[in-house]
C-alpha cells in the first residue's frame, strides 16, 4: 500500500497531465492567474503580473445576454493563491439578483501555467455558450467547447481539438466567424467559418507579410463585428518574424462572411496579404521606428472602424522605450485620423474602447501604479465628445492600490454595473490575483475569492 501511495504521488508530481482533471467542476471562488514571461531587463520582466484577463488578442471575454439578464465572462483562473495552475474558467453575474454563481472550470490546462492559453467567448442564437480555449502552436492544441444547456455554465462538451491561438469568435447573421492565429514558425493570421459550430471550413490564411521575398513574418490582430454583419480586423506586422519589432497598422473588412475582403474604402483585396505596401495599410510605423501594440477596436455609428493601440520606441520595459502613447486611429469617411489619448508606462498596459453615438470612452490603467514600469497601474476613464479627436480624463477609478490593475475588458452589449472587468496583482513579483468589475459612475466590486455558497454578492469596494 505504501509503495502504491508513493507511485501515485510521483505520478502527480512528474506527470501532471495524468492527475485528475478539474474540467466541468465548480470552483469555490474567483481566483485569477499570475504569470511572468521570464525575459528579464533592467526594469523588470518584458511583461508579468495579473494576467487573468490576458491577452488583448483574446476577444471577446465577456458578453451580456438580455434573455438571461446575465453577464457571462471567461478568464484564466488558478487553483490556489500560491499556485500557477491554469484553469480556463467561466463565471456569470446575475443582474436581477446582483449575485455571481460559483465559476465553472471549462478546461483544466494540466501542467500549464501560461495564460496565452486563456479562453474567449461566444453565445449563439439559441443561447448556447461557446468557449474557445487557446492553444500554443502544435505543442498545446486549442479546443472549442459548447454548453450542454442554453444560457447555463454548469457543464460543457468538447466539440473540436485543433491548432489555434488567440481565438476571436463572433456570432453574425451568416453564422459563426472565427479569427485566430497559427504558429507557422511565425504568428500568421487565419479565419474559419461555420453555420452550426460543429462543421467548420478549412483554415484560410488572412495575412503573412514578409519584408523580403522568401522571408517569414507574423502578425497580431484585434477584431470586431458591426450590426452582426460587417467584420473588421486591425493588425500589425512582425518584420523578420520578430515580435519585438511589431510595427505598422493594417485594416481589412468583409461584409459577406469572408467571401470577399476590402480595405476601408471598399477596394477589393486578394488574400492572403503578402506585401508590406498594400491597400490595407493604414500607417507606416516602420519608417518612424515605432512599435505597435494592439488593444481593442470598434465601429462608430456609421460603421467606420476605430482602433485603440499603444505605440512606443521598443519592446524593452522602462524609460528606454518611452513614451508609451495610447493612440486612437479612426476612419472619418475620407481618411485615417490619429490622436494621442494619454501616456502610461508599459507596452502591455491594456484597456478597452467604448463607442456611443455622442461619447467615446476608454477605460484602462493609464495612471501610475504601485509597481513602476510594470504591467498595469491605476484605472481611469477617458472621454471624447468629438469622435475621438480630443480626449479628457473624466474619472479616476482606483487610487493608492497595493497591487496594479491590468487588462480591463469590455463585455459585448455591456450592461451596468458590469461595464468592464479586470484583475489585479503585483507587476514584478508573484502574488495573489483577484477579479473586479465596475461601472462608469465609479462603482467597483470585487468578485469573491472564496465561496461557501453557490451564489454570493460581490463585495463593493468603491
N, C-alpha and C positions, 0 to 999 in steps of 0.2 A: 504493500500500500504506500509506504514512504517513497519507494522508487517511482511509483506511478505519479504521486504528487509532484515530485521533483521534475519528472518529464513534462508534466502539464505546465509547470512554471517556466521551464526552459522554452517550451513551445510559444508561450505568450510573449516572453522576452525577445526571442530571436526570430520568431515568425509571427509578427503582429497580425498579418493578413489571415492567420488561422484562428485568431481569437474570435470570441462570439461577437457577431455584428450587432450594432445598436440600431440598424435600419428599421424603420417603421415602429420604433419605440418612442414613447413620450419622454421628454426631458423634464426634470423638476426645476427648471429655471432658464433664464435667458443669459447665456454666457458666450461672449464673443471671443474670437481667437486673436492672439498676439503673434506677430511674425517679424522676422528680420531677414533681409536678403543675404547678409554677410558679405557685402562688398564695402570694406571699410575705407574711410577717408579722414582727413584731419577733423572735420566737423560731424563725424558720425557715419552711420551706415548710409549707403545710397538711398535706401528707404527702409523704415522699420516702424513698428508701433501698432496701434489699434486698427486692424485691417479686416474686421468682421464684415464690413460693407464694401470691401475692395472687390474688383478693380473698377475703374471708370469704364472699362471696356466690357464689363458685365452689366447688361441693362435689358429690360427693367428689373429692379429688385423688389418692387412693391406695386400693387395695383389695388385701387378701391373698387369694390363691387357694390353697385347701387342695389342690386337684387338682394344681396345678403346684408347690406349695410355694414360691411366689414372691410377693413383694410388688411390684405394679405401681404406678407413680406418674407423674403428669404435672406439668409445671411450665413456667414461662416462661423459656426459655433465650436465649442470645445467641451471636454468632459468636466474639468475642474480648473480652478483659477491657477493652479501650479502646473498645469499640463498644456501641451500644444498638440492635441489630437483633433484633427479637423473633422467636424461633423457638418454636413450640408443640411441646414435647418430651415423650417418654415414655421412662422407664427401667424397669429391673427389678432386684430384689435376689433372689438365689437363696439360700434358707435352708439348703439342703443343702451348697452349696459355700462359702457366705459371700462370694460374689463378685457384682459388678454387671457387666452387659454394657454395651457401648457404647450410648448412648441413640440413639433414632431421632427425626429431625425429621418429625413428623406433618404439619405445615403451616408453611411459610415465610411469615411475615407481612411480605412485602417492602415496605419503606418505612414500616413501623410500629414504633414503639419503646414502645408503650403496653401494659402488662400487664393492662389491662382486657380485652384480647383473649386472655388466658390460657385454657388448656383445662380441662375437667373429664372425669371418667372413669366408665365403666360396663362391667361384664362380664356377658354374657348366659348363659343356662343351658347353651348349647353351648360356652362358653368363648371366644367371640369377644369381642374387646376393642373397645369403642366410645370414641372420643374426641370430645367435643363442644367445638368451638372457638368461643369467644365472639366476637361482633362488637361493633359500637358504633353503635347506631341503624341507619339505612339507608346511612350513609356507608361503613361497613365491615360486610359481611354475615358471618353466622355459618355454621358448617359442621358436619355430622356425618360422622365417619369410622369405618370398620369395618376391623378387621384382616383380612388376606386368609387367615390361618390361625388356628385356635383357640390361645389362650394363647401367642401369638407377637407380638413387637413389630417384626418385621423389615420389614413393609410394610403400608400401609393404603390403602383405596379410599374415595373421597368418595361419600357417599350423598345428602346434601342440601346445598343452599345456601339460606339463609333469614335473616330478620331475627330475631336473638336475642342477648341479652346476659345475663351471669351464669347460665350453664347449671347446672342441678341435676338430673341424670338418676338415676333409681332403677329397679332391676330388681325387680319384685314378682311375686307368684303369678299376677297377672292379665295381666302384660305389662310394658311399659316406660312409666314415668311421668316426665314432664319438666316441672319448674318452671323458668320463665325470665322475663326482663324484656324489654319493648319500650319504646323511646323514642318516646312519642307527644306530644312536646313536654315531657313529664314521664316519669318512670320508672314504668310500670304493670306489674302482675304478671299473668302468663298461665300456662297449663299446656296440655299436649297429651299424648296417649297413643298407644300403638302396640302391636300384638301381634307384629310381626315386625321392627320397626326401619326398614322400608322405607316403609311406608304409615302416615301419621300423621293424626290427627284435625285438624280446624280448630283454630286457636289460640282458647282460651277465656279470657276476662277473669276474673281472680280478685278483684282489688280496685282501686278508683280512687276513694279517699275524698277529696272536697273539703271545705273548711271552709264555703264558701257555695255555693249552687246556681249552676251555670254556671262555677264556678272549677275550675282544673286542680290536680291533686295527684299525688303519686307515693309510691313505697314501696321499701324494701329488705327482703329476707327471708333466712331460713335454714330448711332443711328436713331431714327425716329420715324413715326408714321403720321400723316396728316389726313384727317377725316376718313380713316380706315381704308385709304386708297393709295395715296402717294407716299412712297418710301424714299427716304433720303439718307445718305451717309457722308459724313466728313471724315477724311483720313489724312495721315501724314505719310512720309516715306522714310526708310532707313537706308541711307547710302551705304553700299557695300554690305548690306545686311546688318549693319551696326546699330543697335537700338539706342546707343549712347549718342548717336548723331542724328536722331529723329528730327526731321525738318520738313518744310513746305506744307501747304494745305491744299487739299483737293475736295471736290464735291461731285457726287453722282446722284441721280434720282431715276425712279421708274414709277409709272402710273398704270402699268399693265402686268403687274405680278412678275416682273423680271424678264418679260419678253423683249422689251426694248429699254435702253438706257440713254439718258441725255445729261447734258450739263444743265445749269440753272436756266439758261436761255432757251432750252428745248432742242439744242443741236444734238442729233443722234450720234452716239459713240459706240464703237465696236469694243467688245470685251474679249479678253482681259486688257486693261490698260497696261502698256508696255514701254511707254516713252515718258521721260521726265517732263518734257514740254508737250502738253496736250490741252485740249479744250476744257478739261475738267479742273485744271489747276487754278486755284483761287489766288494764292500768294506764293511768290518765290522767296521763301525764307532762307534757302541755302546760300544765296548770294549775299544775304545780310548777316550770315554767321549765327543764325538763331535756331535754337531747339524749340520744338512744339510738342506740348503735352495735352492730348485730347481730354476733355472733361464731360461735356454734355452738348446736346443740340435740341432745337425745337423749330416750330414754324410760327410765323406771325399770322394775323387774322386773314391775310390774303394768300397764305400758303407759301410765303417766301422763307427760305431756310436761314437759321441763325445758329452760330457755333460759339461755344464757350471753351476757351483753352488757356493754358499758361505758356508764355514764351519766355525763354531765358537765354543765357550765354553759354550753357553747357549742362552736362549731366551731374557734375560733382556737387554735393551739397555744400552749403556755406556761402560766404560772400563772393567767392571766386566766380560763381555762375549768376550772381545778381545783375540786374533786377529780375525778380520773378513777377512778371506782369500778367494780371488777369485780363484777357482780351475777349472782346466780342467782335466777330466778323459776321456781317449780315448783308443780305441782298436787298437793295431798296427799289428794285424794279428796273434800274438802269445800270447799276454797277455794284461792286462789292465795297462795303464801307467797314472800316475797323476802328474801334475805340478802345482805350485802356480804362478799365473799371477802377483798379487799385493794384497794389503790390502786396505780396506776402513773402515768406522766407524759405519756400521749398517747392521743388518741381511737383511733388506728389501731394501737395495741398489740393483738396478736391471739393467742389461744391456743385450745386445744381441750378439750372436755369428755369425760370417760370415766366411764361409769356401770356399776358392777358391783353384784351383789346386796348385798354387805356394805360396799363402799367406793366413793365417788365421788372422782375426781381431776380436776384442771385442770393443764395444762402450758402455760406461756406466759411472755412477757418481762415479768414483774411487777416485777423488780428494776431499780434504776437502772443505766443502761448508760453507755458511754463518751461518747455524744453526748447531752447533757442536752436534754430537751424534744423529742426526736426519736422517730421510729418505732422500736419495738423496745427491747431492753435486754438484761439478763442473765436467763437462764431459771431457773425454779423449778417445783417440783411442790407442789401444794396438795392436801390430803386432807380428806374429810368422812366420818365414820362414823355420822352421824345424818341421812342422806338430805338433805344439803345445807343443814342448818340452821346449823351452825358449821363453820369451816374452819381448818386449821392448815398452815403451811408445813412440809413434811417433808423437802425436799431442795432444795439449790441446785445446779443442773446446770452452770452456767458462771460464771466469775468472771475479773476482770482482762482481759476481752476487748478487743482494739483496735478491734473493729467490733461493731455492735449485731446481735443475733439477732432475727429477726422472722417473723411469720406461721407459727406452729407448727401443723402439720396432723396430724389423726388418720386413719390408714388404717381403712377398713371391715374389720371382723373382724381387727384387727391381731394380729400375732404377733411376739414378741421375737426378735431385738433391734430390729426395725424398728417401734417403737411410735409414733413420731412423727418428722416430718421438717420441715426449715425451711431458710432461707437467712440469710446474714449480709452486712453491708455498712455503709458509713458512712451515718448517718442524714441528714446535711446536705450532703455533698459526693460527687460522682461517684466510685465506687470499684469495685474488683473485688468480685464477689459469688460465694460458694461455697455448696454444699449439704451438709447434715448429716442424720444420723438418730441416734436414740438409744433407750434403754430406761429403765425406771423404777428400775433399780439404779444409775443414774448414768453408765452407759457411753455414750460418744459416738464416732461415726465420721464422718469427712469423706469425701465422695464425690470421686473423682479428677478434678481439673480438666483434666489432660492424660492421655490414654490411648494407649499404643502397641499394646497387645494388646486382643483382642476382649473378654476377661474379666479383671477386676482386683479384688483385695481392697481394700475401702475402708481408709483409714488410721485406726486407733484413736487418739484424741487424749486420752481421759479414761477 
